[in-house]
């Protein structure tokens, strides 16, 4: 279930993909943890990693669609997930330039500007990284308020003026895809700029880390029509569709970080003796480890299945627009929970400067807050709730997608309107496919939620209370989360003990959010009736718990440790 760099073989992938993934692992392992930690503490720019990327043409191979490549490239979401996980495993600093390059490439690969597309493909072959100039210091990602302006220069071109803030890679990017408005008309526009141009000023790094997250300023930067990627509504759609592609990766970074931290925690605890007992013998430690493991397993099962829907998406099937923000929002927030549980196991050891965990505990907090906060993504997710519960539609079953195909639809997603028209397959068929004790209890919780939505729906006042909607949305996302976990458990033939133990925490989490809603002052009597009925305990099964502990959790003891 979890990545182990010592045994990962990626046999399901083609030779080229397998070779590059294993070379990436080998590069980090040969470099060692001592150097990893030194560079993190000293905030060293990771040029050695970027040199490796250039030498192996890693980003070029993984991030150039077939339509723009040389025959040896493709944009394959499945293998991108594998590289996401590896880079997160070794540190957020190494995942970050990859992630920001993906965002910077989005507006380019979605553009019909063939000159820039060809230039970009060559720059990737040369080892270039890219940047996504969207947010601004005073407005964040509020696109309506963008102050970056293109003014006509009277010669058929434009002069760009304005600044962008919190832009990764913008110190060294080969091209920065920049969002702004055309002066006079107010039309949105995406255009590219070069970081080595004299009218481009990299003002500062706004964070204290290895990453360079820049503030940059353009002053009368000359822009030709050939530098423009998109205009008007197309530019608006490109900005949102690019984030659709990029934010999916954040969940995978969390999975990688948590996996490495898990190995450290179980190795430490299994070798530490307190009060004449190994730490792993204590009852509360067993519960902490099992809860952390099943939450991490659920993160990976959900994210892998969501990738199948991304790869199968079309204009007629846009279910990925629900699952994708959940990988960003739900998986990353679960990552924080996993690290919290593991930290309770290793306690003060988690602060030590030589531990990977010290990095993990810091960096895991960033991921729920990047590419839109949890609140922003929840506001999107709630829009799908009515259709999900009350208007299911039949679809052909989506298979597991590990095939070496190019995911070209991601760069022609079309208009970002019409979310309320997206329909979903019937979740009840999935939940009825397994007859495990905790899934039966979870189905009853879902039934009470659906009844409340039908008979005691939120009032107008509650609909304006985002805290109310946030907790209601948490209940909804748990239903979707569980659905895709069950789907993938069947595909991957996950043993029933692990699936049932996953739904142990799902029941507890569902009860937690139901209790929060029950106790809110504006919750009606009718809503409290249903919410109280949602409060349930998981089915107790000591034998199942012990099997998960021994077969999945403690079986990981001493199976991986990064060499110094």
Secondary structure, 3 states (H helix, E strand, C coil): CCCCCCCCCCCCCCHHHHHHHHHHHHHHHHHCHHHHHHHHHCCCCCHHHHHHHHHHCHHHHHHCCHHHCCCCCCCCHHHHHHHHHHHHHHCHHHHHHHHHHHHHHHHHHCCCCHHHHHHHHHHHHCCCCEEEECCECCCECCHHHCCCEEEECCCCCEEEEEEEEEEECCCCCCEEEEEEEECCCCCEEEEEECCCCCCEEEEEECCCCCCCEEEEEEEEEEECHHHEEEEHHHHHHHHHHHHHHHHHHHHHHHHHHHHHHHHHHHHHHHHCEECCEEHHHCHHHHHHHHHHHHHHHHHHHHHHHHHHHHHHCECCECCHHHHHHHHHHHHHHHHHHHHHHHHHHHHHHHHCCCCHHHHHHHHHHHHCCCCCCHHHHHHHHHCCHHHHHHCCCCCCCCCCCCCCCCCHHHHCCCCCCCHHHCCCCCHHHHHCCCCCHHHHHHHHHHHHHHHHHHHCCCCHHHHCCHHHHHHHHHHHHHHHHHHHHHHHHHHHCCCHHHHHHHHHHHHHHHHHHHHHHHCCCCCCHHHHHHHHHHCCCCCCCHHHHHHHHHHHHHHHCCCCCCCC
